[in-house]
């Protein structure tokens, strides 16, 4: 989990923050987001107030899985 400057633990990131943390574009993140792709997200709210959040722990697990699959391919 990530701690911001106010000692508050960040549980989830907004799409731009998640893309920046992964080093990819927001468009690439969206293409890889479930159900189209393997990156898990949480959709909250409804209508115009609907938000997509990416749990930090889920992003770390996904990234570790990707690193592991690249090791097996080499």
N, C-alpha and C positions, 0 to 999 in steps of 0.2 A: 504494500500500500504506500501511497505517496503522502507526505506531510507537507502542507503549505506553510507559509511564513507565520501563520497564527496558531501553529500547533494543532491544526484540525486535520485529521486523516481523511484523505480523499478516497472514497470508495469507488467512484466511477468518473469517467471522463466524457466530455462532450465530443462530438465527432472530430472537430478540428484539433482538439487537444490530443485525442487518441491517434489521429493520423500523424501529427507532429511527433508524438512519443515513439511511434513505430518507424518514422522516417519515410513515410509514403504520403501520397497526395490524398486529400479527402475523397476525391472521386474513386481512387483505387480502393480505399477503405470501404466505401459504400458498395463497390462491386464485390468485395470479399465478405461483406456482412451477411449473416444468416437472414433469410433462408436461401439466398443466392449462393452464398459461400460459407466458409468454415468459421469465420470470426463471430463469436457470440455477442449479442447485444441485448439490452433491456429496453422495451418500448413502454413509456408511461404516459398517462394522460389520454385525451381524446380530442378529435377535431383539430382546430387550429393550435391548440395548446399541447399537442402531442410532441414528445421529446424522445430522442434516442440517446441512450447512455451506454458506455462500454465499461463494464466492471474491470478495474485494474487487475485483480487476480485472474480473471478469465483471459485478459490480454497477455499476461505473463505466461499462463499455461499454454496458450495457443502459440506464442513465440517460441517457447521451449520445445513444443512438439515439432515446429517447423525446423528448428535447429537440429533436432534429433533425426528428422527424416532426411535432411541434407547430408548428415554424417553417414547414414546408411547407403545413400546413393553413390558416395565416393568410394 
